[in-house]
Amino acid sequence: MASIRLDSITKVFDNNVYAVRDVSLEIRDGEFFVLLGPSGSGKTTLLRIIAGLEMPTRGRVYIDGDDVTDLPPRKRDVAMVFQTWALYPHMKVFDNIAFPLRIRKMPEAEVRRRVKEIADLLEISSLLDRYPRQLSGGQQQRVALARALVRNPRAWLMDEPLSNLDALLRVQMRVELRRLQKELGITTVYVTHDQTEAMSMADRLAVMNQGVIMQVGTPLEVYEEPANSFVGGFLGSPPMNFLRGTVSLTDKGILFKTPDSLVEVLVPVSRSVSRSLEEGEEVLLGFRPEHAAIYQEIADAAGGVLFEGDLVHVETLGSEYLVNVRIGKTIVKVKVPSRVQIRGERVTLAVEPSNIRIFRARDGSRLL
């Protein structure tokens, strides 16, 4: 297996378009590391640079401490699994899996042993005599994984490999893929725009936007302590709620007021946060949908920072409701168990101060 280190990687395409900007990153040996971000964030370009399919404009790539920046893909000893499975349609499953071994002139007896071993591991031994067109999407994905694994690469690079599967199969394959990676202990770099996929699979993840890494951490760290408003607004289903307003500094915290003065609440904060703010500064006040309790009357609220709003719509999601509430001119979403009765036109939301995150409006940076 292998560790991977990226040192100040920048990739500039024609017309001075920056796909990746000064990315430095360390991926540990045996780690399942996810590159997460919206389309166009640079995550696939970064993966292709690790694979050797793209050359960085600046910066170096190291695998197990070896500088591989100038090496072609075949000499890096990494295997890549693409979004489209890229199986050879004229070859049977056995020959598709065996192909990377045969082009390395491996003895046929060893080829057969390895193909059988990896087919047993992925539970596709019964498919070895079929052609790709005779397989389901999930079966084709397993064959693509087998072809990537069969030569025991130092690292596994995956570019949205499950995106072409239906929702239920995608969930099943996530579990299977993670189990396989743990069993083999293979270093894996996985690209996705699906934050649920990233959260459920990653040991650590890097959130990318416009070619820049916004934050690196475990899924829980990044979810609970977003470094900026982009990360808070990208992670979560639904993502973090934001209220925009200005602050006045008081001895008890900050007085938050929306521009239209429809909302005015006192938010207890630490001295370090108060000292880093200026009187009248514009901020984003953020909280997760599951961190707000909902009450029919303000008198019923047990405590916390209280927001009054208009009930807009209740979405039924089976075990829970997603309640849409208009606070001032902003609609926020609140998750509540489906046993909770929601009625009337006005409701009160209560959020514990410890669950509120404050960001500067001008650049989205988090105030800690």
ROLUMTI-193278 format. One line per field, with one value per residue: residue in three letters; x, y, z of N, C-alpha, C in turn. Coordinates in steps of 0.001 Angstrom, whole numbers. Layout:
type [ALA|...] .
n_east [X|...] .
n_north [Y|...] .
n_up [Z|...] .
ca_east [X|...] .
ca_north [Y|...] .
ca_up [Z|...] .
c_east [X|...] .
c_north [Y|...] .
c_up [Z|...] .
This chain:
type [MET|ALA|SER|ILE|ARG|LEU|ASP|SER|ILE|THR|LYS|VAL|PHE|ASP|ASN|ASN|VAL|TYR|ALA|VAL|ARG|ASP|VAL|SER|LEU|GLU|ILE|ARG|ASP|GLY|GLU|PHE|PHE|VAL|LEU|LEU|GLY|PRO|SER|GLY|SER|GLY|LYS|THR|THR|LEU|LEU|ARG|ILE|ILE|ALA|GLY|LEU|GLU|MET|PRO|THR|ARG|GLY|ARG|VAL|TYR|ILE|ASP|GLY|ASP|ASP|VAL|THR|ASP|LEU|PRO|PRO|ARG|LYS|ARG|ASP|VAL|ALA|MET|VAL|PHE|GLN|THR|TRP|ALA|LEU|TYR|PRO|HIS|MET|LYS|VAL|PHE|ASP|ASN|ILE|ALA|PHE|PRO|LEU|ARG|ILE|ARG|LYS|MET|PRO|GLU|ALA|GLU|VAL|ARG|ARG|ARG|VAL|LYS|GLU|ILE|ALA|ASP|LEU|LEU|GLU|ILE|SER|SER|LEU|LEU|ASP|ARG|TYR|PRO|ARG|GLN|LEU|SER|GLY|GLY|GLN|GLN|GLN|ARG|VAL|ALA|LEU|ALA|ARG|ALA|LEU|VAL|ARG|ASN|PRO|ARG|ALA|TRP|LEU|MET|ASP|GLU|PRO|LEU|SER|ASN|LEU|ASP|ALA|LEU|LEU|ARG|VAL|GLN|MET|ARG|VAL|GLU|LEU|ARG|ARG|LEU|GLN|LYS|GLU|LEU|GLY|ILE|THR|THR|VAL|TYR|VAL|THR|HIS|ASP|GLN|THR|GLU|ALA|MET|SER|MET|ALA|ASP|ARG|LEU|ALA|VAL|MET|ASN|GLN|GLY|VAL|ILE|MET|GLN|VAL|GLY|THR|PRO|LEU|GLU|VAL|TYR|GLU|GLU|PRO|ALA|ASN|SER|PHE|VAL|GLY|GLY|PHE|LEU|GLY|SER|PRO|PRO|MET|ASN|PHE|LEU|ARG|GLY|THR|VAL|SER|LEU|THR|ASP|LYS|GLY|ILE|LEU|PHE|LYS|THR|PRO|ASP|SER|LEU|VAL|GLU|VAL|LEU|VAL|PRO|VAL|SER|ARG|SER|VAL|SER|ARG|SER|LEU|GLU|GLU|GLY|GLU|GLU|VAL|LEU|LEU|GLY|PHE|ARG|PRO|GLU|HIS|ALA|ALA|ILE|TYR|GLN|GLU|ILE|ALA|ASP|ALA|ALA|GLY|GLY|VAL|LEU|PHE|GLU|GLY|ASP|LEU|VAL|HIS|VAL|GLU|THR|LEU|GLY|SER|GLU|TYR|LEU|VAL|ASN|VAL|ARG|ILE|GLY|LYS|THR|ILE|VAL|LYS|VAL|LYS|VAL|PRO|SER|ARG|VAL|GLN|ILE|ARG|GLY|GLU|ARG|VAL|THR|LEU|ALA|VAL|GLU|PRO|SER|ASN|ILE|ARG|ILE|PHE|ARG|ALA|ARG|ASP|GLY|SER|ARG|LEU|LEU] .
n_east [833|252|1349|283|1389|745|2240|1881|230|-741|-2890|-3236|-5260|-5760|-6300|-5881|-7283|-7837|-7800|-6984|-5696|-2807|-2658|-1967|-1550|-1896|-2255|-2942|-1312|-3239|-5628|-9028|-9778|-11629|-12344|-14327|-16813|-18601|-19594|-16969|-15188|-12584|-11813|-11732|-9725|-7558|-7398|-6705|-4212|-2796|-2900|-1368|-2439|-2864|-630|763|758|2329|4091|4496|4135|4043|4486|4545|6770|8348|9137|6917|6113|6959|6657|5113|1650|1625|3885|3485|2121|-593|-4135|-6981|-10439|-13133|-15931|-17572|-17601|-15911|-15434|-14170|-16102|-15981|-14699|-14839|-15841|-13792|-11522|-11511|-10862|-8398|-6833|-5007|-2970|-2044|-973|1288|2797|2511|2799|467|-694|-441|-1970|-4545|-4839|-4853|-7055|-9156|-8974|-9569|-12087|-13537|-13389|-14911|-17271|-18071|-17566|-19248|-19778|-17732|-17649|-19254|-20269|-19799|-22220|-24131|-24466|-25692|-25846|-24670|-23180|-21385|-19963|-18654|-16962|-15310|-14058|-12737|-10908|-9306|-8188|-6812|-4094|-2815|-2359|-559|-2173|-5635|-7600|-10519|-13077|-15996|-17342|-19797|-21882|-23472|-25244|-28463|-30362|-30791|-29031|-26684|-26370|-26015|-23636|-21864|-21477|-20397|-18075|-16622|-16239|-14619|-12370|-11417|-10828|-8741|-6991|-6178|-4860|-6998|-8281|-11026|-13375|-16187|-19352|-21388|-22475|-23546|-22604|-19856|-19726|-20520|-18584|-15892|-12687|-11266|-11957|-11690|-12982|-13671|-13608|-13819|-11222|-9758|-8855|-11133|-11511|-10146|-10712|-12134|-15319|-17214|-15931|-15781|-18454|-19610|-18017|-17665|-15309|-15886|-18585|-19206|-18545|-20284|-22720|-22612|-22321|-24482|-27893|-30947|-28723|-26790|-28659|-28842|-28911|-28859|-27448|-26796|-24538|-24652|-22579|-22642|-22540|-23440|-23211|-23772|-25973|-28085|-29393|-31649|-31503|-33977|-35031|-36864|-36165|-34663|-32317|-30610|-27450|-25528|-22034|-18523|-15809|-13700|-14900|-16561|-14622|-13442|-15238|-16723|-18584|-21776|-21068|-21612|-22915|-23229|-25473|-25495|-27127|-27733|-30370|-31299|-30707|-32472|-35211|-38756|-41603|-45043|-45874|-44224|-43920|-43702|-41160|-38133|-35706|-32602|-31578|-34091|-36282|-38908|-41320|-43045|-45004|-44420|-44379|-44722|-42739|-43095|-41109|-41200|-39932|-39474|-40255|-39701|-39609|-40533|-39813|-40476|-38325|-38136|-37260|-36207|-36253|-35992|-35002|-36170|-35585|-37730|-39045|-41529|-43620|-44160|-46508|-47399|-48799|-50942|-50115|-47976|-44795|-42238|-38754|-36142|-32766|-29855|-27195|-24635|-24858|-24920|-23332|-21100|-20375|-18332|-19885|-18674|-16599|-17179|-15757|-15225|-16022|-14411] .
n_north [-1187|2436|5782|9069|12157|15502|18346|21630|21746|22966|23519|24797|25470|26129|29573|30659|29356|28260|25131|23745|25036|25598|23271|21411|18320|15460|12032|9247|6053|3285|4602|5641|8106|10933|13126|15802|17805|20347|20124|20993|21801|20940|18473|16017|16633|16848|14199|12944|14035|12809|10225|10480|11098|13691|16436|18449|22044|23389|22226|19103|15500|12862|9442|7153|8549|8742|10777|11087|12715|13154|10692|8312|7102|4219|3568|4331|2608|2599|2129|2974|3646|4409|6690|5851|2486|1336|-1225|-3791|-4491|-6675|-8653|-11373|-11500|-12686|-12223|-9446|-8825|-10060|-8619|-6375|-7872|-9547|-7764|-7141|-9318|-11542|-14894|-17337|-19170|-17875|-15639|-16796|-17755|-15377|-13978|-15703|-15551|-12823|-12642|-14384|-12951|-10689|-11843|-12647|-14888|-16571|-15144|-15054|-16107|-14570|-11838|-8228|-6948|-8665|-8264|-6743|-3284|-3103|-5474|-5022|-2925|-4242|-5894|-3974|-3014|-5343|-5608|-3419|-4112|-6503|-6583|-5884|-2999|-55|1991|2950|4663|6463|7675|8946|6324|5086|6523|5952|4044|2869|4320|2563|419|1823|2490|-76|-836|1031|166|-2360|-1744|-250|-2188|-3983|-2395|-1972|-4591|-5232|-3203|-1150|1886|4491|6896|8795|10237|12349|14064|13755|14356|12746|10218|10715|11318|8908|7079|7959|7950|10273|13485|15895|18994|20636|23630|25564|24846|24981|23750|23712|22665|20083|17006|14619|13124|13818|15945|17900|18258|19099|21242|23371|25050|27301|29207|28073|25325|24623|25066|23240|20647|18242|17179|18284|21133|23363|25942|29458|32725|36068|39031|41951|42829|43924|44782|43505|43190|40688|39132|38925|41077|40144|41201|41210|42744|43893|44255|42451|40317|39954|38960|37872|36514|34434|34492|33601|35520|35768|35607|37870|39907|39724|40753|43618|46515|46618|44950|42780|39517|35915|33835|30592|27368|23857|21853|19807|20758|22530|23024|22818|24770|25378|27623|30515|30612|28002|27184|25853|27081|28541|30149|32005|31986|33429|32500|32043|29265|27467|25118|21585|18828|15408|12763|10116|8698|11123|14672|17402|20585|23648|26923|30384|32839|36099|37168|34861|31410|28659|25288|22630|19653|17267|14649|12419|11990|14346|16906|19318|22403|25247|28714|30252|29634|28761|28596|27026|27223|25864|27825|26681|25279|27068|28595|31117|33223|35382|37654|38836|37190|34612|33291|31418|32290|31469] .
n_up [0|12|840|-76|-1259|-1976|-3187|-3224|-5605|-8719|-11426|-14576|-17270|-20820|-21813|-19367|-17286|-14118|-12787|-10547|-7553|-5967|-4189|-1368|204|2288|2123|3932|4428|3569|3922|3399|1436|594|-2067|-2207|-3718|-5643|-9160|-11349|-9425|-9339|-8418|-9902|-11742|-9988|-9095|-11512|-11873|-9802|-10800|-13064|-15466|-16057|-16236|-13692|-13657|-11890|-8957|-7060|-7047|-4776|-4081|-1593|-696|-2946|-5710|-8199|-10175|-12828|-13949|-16188|-16259|-16146|-14727|-12166|-10610|-9777|-9691|-11610|-11378|-13344|-13897|-16001|-16769|-18620|-19781|-21928|-24648|-26397|-25079|-22765|-19280|-17729|-19349|-19453|-16788|-16631|-18379|-17595|-16426|-18421|-20290|-19007|-19380|-17706|-16503|-17727|-15959|-13488|-14037|-14228|-11633|-10128|-11202|-10535|-7760|-7185|-8316|-6716|-4338|-4921|-5467|-8086|-9543|-10952|-13212|-15018|-17591|-19138|-21346|-21140|-21919|-21057|-18405|-15365|-14197|-11620|-11574|-13689|-12531|-10452|-11925|-13108|-10797|-10016|-12116|-11617|-9176|-9501|-10065|-7754|-6962|-5743|-4921|-5053|-7252|-7644|-9653|-9163|-9135|-8661|-9636|-11840|-11079|-9858|-7101|-4834|-5353|-5347|-2656|-1571|-2871|-1859|785|284|-1160|695|2671|1267|777|3379|4107|2366|2888|1227|5|-816|-3019|-3519|-5591|-5462|-5893|-4264|-1165|828|180|506|3287|4419|3695|3951|5609|6031|4561|1885|1241|-1716|-3699|-6565|-7324|-4997|-1784|736|3312|5380|6975|9355|8514|10532|11884|9858|9280|11738|12521|10417|8329|6908|5394|2940|3179|5290|4007|1958|2913|4348|4492|4503|3831|6036|7674|7010|8318|7436|8700|10771|13495|16881|19567|22851|26478|27075|24857|21337|19633|17240|14166|11491|8195|7576|10007|10980|12469|15593|17792|20758|20922|22798|22938|22828|24336|22557|20062|20146|20347|17876|16120|14529|15449|14031|11960|9160|9253|8891|10368|11328|11500|11940|10422|12145|14615|15645|17742|17611|18404|19212|20590|21850|24561|25285|24725|25913|26238|24995|21874|20491|17719|15981|13548|10348|9492|6618|4964|5300|4860|4351|5319|5962|8603|9716|9732|7496|8182|6869|7541|7577|8486|9130|6036|5125|4347|6408|7196|9228|10980|12331|14444|13092|14793|16066|16374|14061|13710|13005|12143|13002|14442|16859|16898|18645|19330|20619|21921|21612|19291|17267|14543|13484|10799|8816|6670|4466|3452|4126|6112|9109|12447|15322] .
ca_east [0|1073|915|327|1561|683|2973|1607|-211|-1543|-3137|-3825|-5557|-5711|-7053|-5603|-8318|-7258|-8611|-6509|-4871|-1886|-3178|-1044|-2407|-1276|-3200|-2197|-1271|-4417|-6757|-10064|-9802|-12613|-12329|-15741|-17072|-19539|-19012|-16075|-14384|-11196|-11512|-11335|-8409|-6573|-7255|-5980|-2809|-2216|-2777|-438|-3181|-2675|593|520|1491|3337|3931|5037|3342|4882|3840|5483|7984|9014|8625|6429|5500|7329|6479|3841|707|1933|5004|3110|1545|-1902|-5233|-8058|-11780|-13791|-17382|-18033|-16796|-14888|-15117|-14044|-17343|-15716|-14029|-15604|-15470|-12473|-10470|-11476|-10116|-7023|-6128|-3825|-1906|-1502|-117|2554|3442|2495|2494|-968|-1137|-561|-3125|-5760|-4930|-5221|-8418|-10063|-8906|-10276|-13491|-14139|-13476|-15994|-18455|-18474|-16998|-20237|-19948|-16482|-17808|-20236|-19809|-20331|-23608|-25006|-24390|-26387|-24935|-23898|-22214|-20322|-19128|-17789|-15925|-14361|-13283|-11851|-9813|-8402|-7535|-6187|-2631|-2324|-1746|-220|-3309|-6860|-8127|-11884|-13749|-17452|-17594|-21145|-22889|-24354|-26114|-29679|-30154|-30698|-27803|-25581|-26220|-25452|-22254|-21053|-21127|-19536|-16790|-15899|-15826|-13511|-11187|-10912|-10274|-7477|-6124|-5594|-5017|-8019|-8693|-12364|-13971|-17644|-20051|-22482|-21960|-23965|-21619|-18591|-19848|-20707|-17476|-14546|-11941|-11155|-12361|-11317|-14033|-13054|-14444|-13062|-9823|-9118|-9345|-11773|-11317|-9809|-10971|-13049|-16669|-17873|-15280|-16150|-19894|-19952|-17212|-17263|-14331|-16464|-20000|-19359|-18554|-21528|-23832|-22489|-22516|-25740|-29060|-30549|-27523|-26931|-29465|-28126|-29630|-27930|-27804|-25701|-24410|-24284|-21838|-23153|-21828|-23978|-23030|-24023|-27365|-28167|-30590|-31728|-31554|-35332|-35407|-37933|-35612|-33673|-32087|-29338|-26731|-24354|-20824|-17306|-15146|-12844|-15762|-16967|-13491|-13069|-16289|-16848|-19956|-22482|-20556|-22585|-22530|-24172|-25723|-25839|-27437|-28180|-31813|-31606|-30334|-33528|-36459|-39878|-42678|-46216|-45934|-42915|-43905|-43395|-39742|-37412|-34520|-31841|-31841|-35442|-36677|-40308|-41478|-44286|-44971|-44617|-44704|-44181|-42428|-43109|-40002|-41299|-39693|-39329|-40777|-38832|-40518|-40048|-40272|-39954|-37868|-37887|-37494|-35446|-36879|-35071|-35552|-35998|-35933|-38395|-39646|-42881|-44642|-44412|-47643|-47113|-50069|-50968|-49403|-46746|-44073|-41006|-37604|-35161|-31456|-28848|-26076|-23488|-25108|-24933|-22030|-21135|-19450|-18295|-20627|-17866|-15790|-17652|-14861|-15859|-15538|-14305] .
ca_north [0|3632|7123|9989|13549|16520|19521|22888|21403|23934|23137|25880|25089|27233|30786|30992|28785|27496|23996|23444|26166|25482|22247|20538|17333|14187|10924|8252|4663|2508|5488|5910|9570|11402|14489|16146|19166|20446|20013|22092|22222|20543|17201|15015|17043|16482|12739|12606|14412|11718|9056|10733|11364|15128|16961|19729|23211|23557|21330|17754|14383|11841|8213|6511|9341|8831|11804|10419|13769|13027|9312|8026|6364|2794|3393|4808|1458|2902|1671|3960|3191|5591|6805|4863|1342|1148|-2630|-4116|-5225|-7900|-9606|-11907|-10948|-13207|-11550|-8046|-8766|-10529|-7766|-5672|-8827|-10071|-6777|-7164|-10584|-12457|-16276|-17568|-19858|-16859|-14836|-17524|-17804|-14053|-13656|-16501|-15028|-11546|-12899|-14951|-11871|-9786|-12680|-12608|-16077|-17153|-14261|-14969|-16530|-13698|-10571|-7082|-6626|-9614|-7968|-5558|-2193|-3464|-6514|-4377|-2169|-5202|-6321|-2861|-3019|-6511|-5316|-2469|-4729|-7789|-6507|-5401|-1675|622|2845|2820|5991|6245|8896|8777|5008|4567|7511|5426|3020|3410|4759|1440|-315|2685|2323|-1409|-866|1822|-720|-3429|-1158|108|-3452|-4509|-1554|-2264|-5952|-5232|-2159|-427|3347|4822|8290|8627|11519|12368|15313|13330|14507|11586|9192|11090|11218|7516|6215|8489|8106|11736|14039|17272|19702|21507|24577|26415|24437|25213|22925|24521|22065|18665|16447|13486|13585|14459|17232|18849|18506|19838|22458|23835|26136|28489|29050|27164|23955|24444|25042|22138|19386|18083|16983|19520|21759|24316|27154|30712|33991|37184|40216|42724|42584|44950|44114|43741|42447|39329|38442|39800|41273|39875|41820|41131|44093|44434|44362|41515|39381|40523|37988|37941|35246|34364|34034|33748|36817|35793|35928|39275|40789|39669|41404|45075|46997|46778|44060|41836|38129|34837|33019|29285|26226|22675|21594|18920|21421|23458|22457|23623|24901|26096|28900|30921|30326|26583|26943|25627|27937|28676|31346|31792|32655|33252|32505|31558|27910|27535|23817|20426|17713|14126|11918|8811|8729|12502|15768|18527|21722|24889|28061|31672|33727|37320|36880|33655|30133|27685|23934|22017|18238|16848|13311|12480|11941|15713|17529|20673|23027|26698|29503|30788|28689|29255|27703|27217|26651|26031|28660|25855|24746|28172|28921|32494|33419|36730|37694|39314|36144|33290|32667|31062|32877|30359] .
ca_up [0|-193|1217|-1226|-836|-3019|-2722|-3953|-6956|-9472|-12819|-15357|-18647|-21781|-21470|-17963|-16438|-13011|-12343|-9197|-7097|-4830|-3277|-645|837|2644|2220|4702|3982|3931|4202|2394|1414|-392|-2594|-2321|-4162|-6762|-10500|-11683|-8264|-9532|-7765|-10891|-12255|-8964|-9149|-12738|-11653|-9007|-11677|-14155|-16705|-16268|-15643|-13011|-14138|-10832|-7818|-7163|-6545|-4156|-3645|-663|-613|-4252|-6601|-9418|-10995|-14238|-14407|-16861|-15403|-15967|-13801|-10825|-9915|-9206|-10551|-11643|-11744|-13894|-13779|-16978|-16340|-19647|-20031|-23355|-24960|-27165|-24197|-21640|-17979|-17349|-20124|-19003|-15527|-16868|-19339|-17076|-16122|-19677|-20960|-18276|-19739|-16576|-16898|-17771|-14739|-12453|-14435|-13863|-10174|-9606|-11628|-9705|-6395|-7086|-8650|-5500|-3357|-5318|-5693|-9496|-10206|-11881|-14363|-15767|-18982|-19801|-21922|-20388|-22275|-20372|-16982|-14838|-13865|-10437|-11941|-14460|-11605|-9753|-12863|-13209|-9559|-10063|-13050|-10967|-8019|-9773|-10112|-6452|-7100|-4495|-4531|-5835|-7553|-8119|-10093|-9111|-9739|-8394|-10039|-12883|-10513|-9252|-5717|-3903|-5637|-4956|-1209|-1346|-3348|-925|1899|-232|-1541|1928|3289|481|993|4722|4106|1630|3420|101|-2|-1814|-3206|-4097|-5987|-5564|-5573|-3395|190|1622|-153|1137|4733|4847|3293|4142|6860|6015|3276|1574|509|-2705|-4437|-7484|-7365|-3698|-680|1752|4633|5448|8296|9357|8165|11673|12113|8812|9397|12953|12658|9081|8356|6280|5057|1800|3694|6020|3069|1002|3625|5048|3638|3815|4396|7131|7475|7237|8413|7229|9457|11370|14921|17853|20631|24198|27516|27157|23580|20189|19246|15793|13607|10034|7606|7595|11429|11308|13440|16490|18856|21466|20795|23670|22256|23616|24222|21369|18925|20279|20067|16458|15339|14625|15604|12768|10903|8589|9494|8619|11548|10772|12365|11207|10551|13277|15867|16051|18260|17131|19384|18711|21284|22367|25996|25483|24463|27166|26310|23766|21075|19976|16479|15612|12097|9741|8955|5170|4371|6010|3970|5041|4871|6608|10045|10179|8928|7197|8348|6275|8330|7117|9555|8370|4619|4797|4703|6987|7291|10545|11025|13567|14318|12509|15860|16518|15695|13591|13308|13149|11151|13599|15294|17459|16843|19716|18979|21664|21457|21216|17943|16303|13954|12980|9688|8244|5413|3339|2830|4556|7085|10377|13699|16282] .
c_east [875|466|1079|460|1549|1294|2731|1199|-1105|-1693|-3869|-4037|-5466|-6610|-6959|-6718|-7657|-8225|-8268|-5556|-4095|-2392|-2038|-1879|-1600|-2361|-2436|-2291|-2510|-5670|-7749|-10311|-10708|-12347|-13774|-15891|-18068|-18833|-18154|-15195|-12923|-10842|-11077|-9979|-7316|-6329|-6446|-4501|-2107|-1969|-1734|-1108|-3178|-1357|288|1313|2631|3071|4433|4077|4294|4017|4866|6825|8733|8350|8234|5871|5754|7172|5159|2950|1124|3062|4686|2493|301|-2960|-6376|-9358|-12575|-15304|-18074|-17080|-15757|-14456|-15030|-15225|-17126|-15023|-14987|-15072|-14082|-11368|-10386|-10640|-8645|-6187|-4909|-2674|-1237|-624|1207|3298|3521|2168|1004|-1487|-1339|-1755|-4414|-5949|-5426|-6654|-9427|-10125|-9733|-11758|-14219|-14367|-14671|-17288|-18991|-17929|-17953|-20400|-18763|-16628|-18826|-19538|-20418|-21794|-24614|-25073|-25251|-25355|-24058|-22850|-21064|-19388|-18174|-16665|-14862|-13477|-12289|-10663|-8811|-7590|-6613|-4662|-2024|-1645|-1421|-1380|-4433|-7417|-9491|-12575|-15247|-17886|-19015|-22246|-23846|-25305|-27378|-29472|-29954|-29397|-26582|-25307|-25570|-23971|-21331|-20560|-20134|-18131|-15964|-15408|-14600|-12233|-10576|-10229|-8898|-6491|-5499|-5879|-5963|-8293|-9955|-12962|-15483|-18163|-21189|-21999|-22414|-22998|-20294|-18646|-19889|-19484|-16109|-13991|-11718|-11592|-11819|-12448|-13358|-14081|-13532|-11558|-9080|-9704|-9845|-11505|-10993|-10097|-11800|-14439|-17362|-17268|-15756|-17627|-20212|-19216|-16744|-16345|-14878|-17900|-20207|-19451|-19857|-22727|-23777|-22764|-23841|-26894|-30322|-29350|-27843|-27828|-28610|-29108|-28601|-28400|-26573|-25681|-24132|-23650|-22401|-22324|-22254|-23811|-23217|-25518|-27412|-29478|-30552|-31895|-32934|-35878|-36571|-37479|-34570|-33499|-30717|-28694|-25530|-23159|-19623|-16704|-14311|-13648|-16164|-15844|-13121|-14104|-16248|-18322|-20592|-22008|-21632|-22056|-23607|-24280|-26244|-26188|-27982|-29679|-32178|-31310|-31374|-34737|-37594|-41024|-43828|-46305|-44564|-42805|-43529|-41910|-38960|-36213|-33800|-32120|-33154|-35702|-38157|-40443|-42812|-44079|-45327|-45092|-44059|-43990|-42368|-42034|-40021|-41130|-39565|-40020|-39641|-39738|-39860|-40676|-39647|-39629|-37428|-38242|-36786|-36207|-35801|-35794|-35204|-36429|-36573|-38933|-41083|-43975|-44995|-45549|-47297|-48424|-49963|-50132|-48083|-46125|-42840|-39924|-36654|-33880|-30489|-27698|-24873|-23634|-25158|-23507|-22137|-20023|-19477|-18997|-19716|-17039|-16188|-16804|-15571|-15206|-15553|-14411] .
c_north [1247|4860|8013|11405|14470|17796|20692|22645|22506|23416|24270|25382|26314|28375|31126|30544|27899|26382|23616|24562|25796|24500|21436|19617|16086|13148|9753|6857|3921|3316|5520|7411|10028|12858|14843|17585|19174|20244|21240|22552|21804|19177|16112|15352|16650|14972|12315|13002|13342|10498|9235|10984|12852|15524|18271|20853|23536|22537|19930|16748|13324|10643|7414|7231|9493|9912|11150|11425|13568|11613|9147|7178|4917|2549|3876|3703|1841|2428|2659|3308|4428|5549|5875|3683|912|-306|-2869|-4991|-6549|-8969|-10109|-11318|-11412|-12427|-10065|-7911|-9108|-9559|-7049|-6598|-9323|-9058|-6617|-8481|-11558|-13860|-16579|-18277|-18862|-15935|-15504|-17579|-16476|-13683|-14415|-15933|-13746|-11709|-13503|-13851|-10967|-10524|-12561|-13822|-16676|-16332|-14298|-15329|-15674|-12492|-9414|-6775|-7541|-9356|-6766|-4477|-2518|-4514|-5932|-3575|-3084|-5694|-5234|-2783|-4177|-6248|-4341|-3124|-5883|-7736|-5932|-4037|-1076|1482|2666|4223|5832|7565|8647|7418|4491|5450|6994|4343|3663|3576|3595|675|499|2546|978|-1461|-27|943|-1774|-2903|-800|-1141|-4018|-3713|-1811|-3626|-5995|-4202|-1289|1071|3731|6316|8252|10002|11387|13781|15046|13362|13375|10434|9469|10877|9763|6651|6664|8256|9603|12212|15464|17881|20710|22445|25467|26138|24564|24257|23840|24003|20595|18177|15192|14003|14323|15833|18283|19217|19408|21163|22956|25041|27419|28192|28145|25725|23686|24315|23914|20800|19393|17950|17098|20176|22728|25485|28381|31874|35111|38399|40934|42498|43881|44222|44514|42934|40987|38538|39415|39884|41196|40435|41698|42536|44734|44605|43463|40504|40106|39569|38230|36565|35263|33804|34237|35136|36909|36120|37396|40221|40816|40322|42921|45442|47222|45860|43085|40412|37192|34007|31670|28258|25095|22432|20733|19568|22436|22664|23390|23580|25694|27489|29234|30625|28876|26286|26886|26542|27958|29998|31119|32633|32384|33335|31962|30147|27955|26205|22724|19295|16429|13215|10546|8938|10143|13468|16759|19749|22979|26069|29336|32534|35023|37059|35601|32417|29184|26350|23337|20556|17910|15433|13417|12388|13341|16318|18983|21283|24545|27393|30060|29738|29393|28198|28052|26495|26914|26877|27851|25270|25837|28453|30297|32677|34890|36717|38036|38220|34727|32627|32490|31815|31799|30874] .
c_up [0|467|-10|-681|-2053|-2467|-3660|-5404|-7530|-10893|-13516|-16779|-19553|-21321|-19984|-17023|-15384|-12611|-10913|-8790|-5830|-3768|-2677|237|1160|2843|2826|4098|4486|4178|3043|2430|284|-761|-2926|-2792|-5305|-8091|-10783|-10544|-8370|-8985|-8747|-11495|-11276|-8963|-10373|-12635|-10817|-9888|-12769|-15479|-17046|-15603|-14932|-13670|-13175|-9748|-8108|-6538|-6001|-3768|-2853|-615|-1912|-5105|-7925|-10416|-12476|-14777|-15152|-15959|-15130|-14986|-12388|-9978|-9121|-10195|-10467|-12090|-12135|-13655|-14774|-16875|-17354|-19786|-21531|-23766|-25677|-26330|-23125|-20337|-17561|-18052|-19791|-17740|-15753|-17693|-18757|-16707|-17400|-20396|-20225|-18460|-18561|-17058|-16766|-16522|-13595|-12748|-13959|-12347|-9617|-9973|-10771|-8286|-6248|-7423|-7451|-4469|-3645|-5669|-7116|-10262|-11225|-13159|-15330|-17243|-19740|-20432|-21129|-20678|-21577|-18864|-16616|-14517|-12664|-10725|-12759|-13564|-10847|-10660|-13015|-11966|-9552|-10974|-12430|-9855|-8362|-9774|-8829|-6553|-5732|-4001|-5536|-6029|-8214|-8428|-10226|-9666|-9569|-8960|-11107|-12379|-9948|-7751|-4755|-4104|-5220|-3451|-893|-1733|-2470|218|1439|-551|-306|2647|2593|725|2374|4769|3449|2164|2356|203|-1143|-1820|-4055|-4365|-6054|-5345|-4595|-1946|1115|1424|552|2648|5194|4577|3789|5543|7086|4644|3146|766|-411|-3328|-5270|-7408|-6057|-2667|433|3157|4483|6863|8198|8973|9306|11964|11123|8906|10580|13081|11285|9163|7763|5868|3842|2288|4450|5097|2065|1668|4363|4082|4499|4496|5526|6722|7759|7316|8297|8014|9988|12871|15673|19031|21990|25188|27570|25858|22438|19929|17723|15276|12083|9460|7656|9017|11811|12348|14274|17664|19491|21408|21741|22896|23170|23416|22944|20122|18974|19885|18585|15551|15536|14769|14230|11655|10450|8754|8958|9881|11052|11836|11498|11419|11760|14623|16339|16565|17871|18144|18763|19324|21850|23862|26283|25353|25766|27320|24986|23090|20335|18723|16246|14098|11652|9190|7469|4605|5209|5002|4781|4456|5535|8111|10593|9227|8663|7149|7792|6994|7776|8327|8890|6920|4163|5229|5210|7104|8642|10457|12364|13371|13835|13567|16382|15705|15343|13109|13512|12087|11679|14504|15863|17333|17980|19328|20120|21125|20983|19816|16880|15838|13308|11955|9266|6894|4239|2670|3265|5613|8418|11535|14766|17699] .
